[in-house]
């Protein structure tokens, strides 16, 4: 039996309370205005949010803009019929959201054509409203379950990668040369974190040399572009062991974020014997809030690095 994950490394979002989730959004595409209104009313009464499109082209545009949870698609529409629209959603946009085809065509050839285009299910006109309600409920529920499974799997995969990084770090620290500057010590250890954090860049600031290094995959650390008054900016920041800072938490952190051409920055000090030996930076090009799990991981990592470094510095 393999080693178990520490409790701090379990995917906390599985058990922790999540923010309220809005009701599923259903995109209704039909050229019949009266039927669209009836579908809107019926679905709204069932608790769904509803968006409406009057033809296939508009349906595709609204789909890309709104990212609905389900599509009710009329098979026969002007400009672009439902079959072609469905095929576009599947093959061009690569969507796997449920698509319920609504059509007057109930012959076998039309049913086969709908499924070949990528429809999840179909229902014929005139619509039996109780049947429609059950079909929509089943498709939305099945898709929600699929997304939850994918999310949990992604979290478990991330937890496994994190455990692997920790083991690699501990194994590497046993053979590192403490005479190297901080960036050299960490260059080969922190690179795998880019995958763990889903980041676009990793940097290390070495307080003993006042040098910022960029960690890039398995390549050696490279000197980053100079940042004006970098040492002064970092010296003014609170460097508490086991803590982290992020933009736009403070003007100073935001300045560093912009200087690194990033949209989001998470940083943690490496503190040994109440002295800050340096900082770690994890950045993203897209504006995205850091999760509590990501914050906890960078805090844990900074503590682990500090403990390892302290053992080496004690030998000087």
N, C-alpha and C positions, 0 to 999 in steps of 0.2 A: 504494500500500500504506500503510495507516494506521500510526501510531506503535505500537510494541510496548510492552507493559506492563513496568515495571521488575520485576526478579526478586522484589523484596520485596512486590510487589502481586499476585503470582499466588496462586490459592487453595491455600494450603499444605497444607490437609487432604487434597487429592487425592493428594499424594505422601508426606506424613508418616505415620508409623505410627499406627494407630487402636487404641483399647482393644478387648479381646476382646468379640466380639458373642455374646450368648447364643443357643442354638439357637432356631429358629422355634417359636412357640407356636401350636398347633392347638386350636381349640375344637370339641369333639365334642358335638353336640346330638341325642339320640335317647332315646325313652321306653323302649326295651328295655335294661334294665340289663345283661343278659348281653352284648349286642352292644356296648354302651359299653365294657365291660371288655375285650372282644376288640380293639376299635379302639384303646383306650388301650395295650394290650400291643403290638400291631403297630406303632403309630406310635412308641412309646417305644423299641422295638428298632431303629427306623430313625434314632433320634437326635433326635426332636422332643420338645418339651415339650407336655404335653397337659392341657387343662382340660375338664371334663365338665359338661353341662347335661341335665336330664331332660325339658325341655319348651321350647316356643318363648319363653315369657315369661322363663324363667330364662336362656335363651340370649341374649336381648337385654340383660338386666341384666349378665350376665357379659361380654358383648362390650364394653359401655361401660366396665366396670370394668377389664378385663384388656387390651383393645386387641390381640387376637390377630393373628397374621400370616395365618391362614387359618381357614375354618369348614367343618366337615363337618356337613351339615344334613339330618336326616331329613325327608322330605316329609310324612309322616303322623304327627302327634303330637297329643295332647290339648291343650285350652286354646287353642293357637295353632299352626296347622300350619306346615310349613317354607316353603310358598310365601309366606304372609303375613309370616312372620318375615324371610325373604329380602328381600321388598319393603320392609319397615320398615328394614332395615339399609342398603339402597340409597337410599331416598327421604327417610326421616326423619333418619337418622344421617349420610347422605351418604358412606358408606364405599365404598371401591373395592378392599377386600381380596378375594382369591379365595374364592368360595363353591362348594363341591362338594356338589351335592344327592345324597343317598343315598336311594333309593326302590325300592319293589316295583313301581311303576307304570312300565311301559316302552312304553305306547302313544304315538303321535305327539302326541296332544293334551296329555298330561301332560308330555312333553318340551318342547313349545312353551310350556306354562304355566310350567315351571321357568325357561326362558330369559327369558320376558317378565317374570318376577318379579325377574330380575337375577342368576340363577345363572351362574357362569363355566363350569361343566361339570356333568355328572351321571354317576352310576354306579348300576347296579341291584342289588337283592338277589335271590338270595344273592350276597354279595360275593366276587368273585374277588380274592384278596389280592395277587397279583402285579400285577394291573391297578390296584388301589387304590394300591399303592406307587408305581407309575410316574405315575399321575395327580397324586398329591399332590406328588411330587418335581418334576414339570413345572410345576405351578401355583405352588409356592413359589419355584422358581428364576426363573420369568418375573416374578413380583411383585418379587423382590429386585432383578432387573435394572432394572425400571421405577423402583424407589425410588432406586437408585444414579444413574440418568440424571437424575432430578429433582433429587437433591442436588447433583450436579456442575453442572447447569444453574443452580441457585440460587447456587452459589458463583461461577460465571463471571459471572452477572448482578451479584452484589455487587461483584466485582472491577471490572467496567465502571463501576458507579456510583461506586466509590471513585476511579477514575482521573478521572472527570468532576468530582468534588468537588475533587480536587487542581488540576485545570486552572482551575476557577472561582476557587479561592483565589488562585492565582498571578496570574490576570488581574485580580482585584479589588484585590490588594495594590498594583498599579501606580497605582491611582487613588484610594486611600484617603487621608483627611485624618488625619495622625498626631497632630493636636491633639485628636482625639476620645479619650475614655477607652477603655480596653481593650474594654469591653463593646460600645461603639459600633463599634469597628473590626471586631469579630468577628460581630456580630449577623446580618448578611446572608450571611456566609460559612459558618458552622457549621450553619445550619438543615438543609441537605440531608443532613447526617450522621445525622440521626434515622432516615432510611431505610436508610443504610448499616449502622448498628449495630442496627437493629431495636429502637430504644430508645423509651421513653415520655416522655423529657424531656431537654433540654439546658440547662445552666446555665454561666455564666461569672462568675468572681469577679475583680473589678478591684482589684488590690492598692493602686493609687494613690488610689482613692476609698473602699476598704473596702465596696464595694457588690456584692451578688449579683444578677445579671440572669438572667432566664429567657428562652431563645430559643424562639420558638414559630412554626414554619413561616416564612412570608415576612413576618409582622408584626414591627414594631419590638420590640426587647428590652424586657421589662417588669421592674420591680424585683420580686425574689422576696420571699417572706415573710421577715421578720427571723429570724435564727438567733442565739440567745444566745451571746456570746463567740466569734463566728465568726472574727474576726481572730486571736484568741489560739489557737484550735484549728488554723488553717491555718499560723500562724507556727511552731507546734511540730512540724509535719509535715516530713519530709525532702523538700526541693525540689531534686531532682537532674535536670539536663537529660536528656531522653530516657528518663525513668522514668515509672512509673505506680503508683497505689495503688488498692486495691479493698477493699470490705467483704466479709467481716468480718476483714480482714487486721489491723486494729488497732482498739482501742476508739474512737479519735478518728474514724476513717473511718466506723465503725458509727454513731457519734453523728450525723454528717452525713447518713448514709443514712436514719436514722429521722427526723431533722428535716425532710428533704425528702419524707417519706412514701413512701419507696421500699423495694423488697425487695433491690435490687442496685445498686451504685454503682461506676463506674469513673472515676477522676480522674487528671489529669496536670498538672504545673506548666508554666508558660510562663516559661522562664528566659532572661534576656538579660544577658550579661556578669556571670554568677554572681549576678544579682539576680532574684528571683522577682517577675515583674510581675503574675502572676495564676494562676488555675487554670481548667481546663475540667472539667466534670462531665457524665457520660452515665449516665442512670439507667433502671431498669426496675421496673415494678410487680410483676412475677413473679420469684420467686427462680430465677435461672438463672446458671450459671457463665459467666464471660467466657472466650471462646476465646483461644488464643495469637495467632491472627490479629487479633482485635479489640484485644488488648493492644498488639500491634506497630503497628497502624494509629494508635491514639491517641498512641503514642510518636512515630511518624514525623510526625504532624500537629503535635504540640507543638514538635518541632524545626523544622519548616517555618515555623510561626508565629513562633517565636523569631528565626529568621534574618531574616524579613521585618520584624519589629518593630525588630530591631537596626539595620537600615538607616535606619529613620525616626528612632529615638531618637538616632542619631548626629548628626542635624542640629540638635539643640537645644543 
